[in-house]
Amino acid sequence: MRKSRFLIGGGLLALMLFAPHGGLAQQTSDEAQKLRFEILQKDIESLKAGQKAILDELQDMKKLLSPRGDDRSPVRDINATLSVADAFAIGDTKATLTLVEFTDYQ
């Protein structure tokens, strides 16, 4: 019994030491590396083309949003007169500054 354990253990040890390690480290050929490199180059080129298309679309959107040029202010000049005489108010009715808040509670 003891001798069979020794033989099995020794056999396993010999198998681990002398067996080829082909599954542990995969060897790659030059052709496989070249193919991977070409695939990566194609992927990079497609990413560059996608980025260019996105930048072109952004430029088009900027042109659509600013018809008067780059110096256009996002706030337009609006001349309006509001009457708040009958509206709910807090504070002095004769104050020099009146703050009007527009809200939508939907």
Buried (B, 14 or more C-beta within 10 A) or exposed (E): EEEEEEEEEEEEEEEEEEEEEEEEEEEEEEEEEEEEEEEEEEEEEEEEEEEEEEEEEEEEEEEEEEEEEEEEEEEEEEEEEEEEEEEEEEEEEEEEEEEEEEEEEE
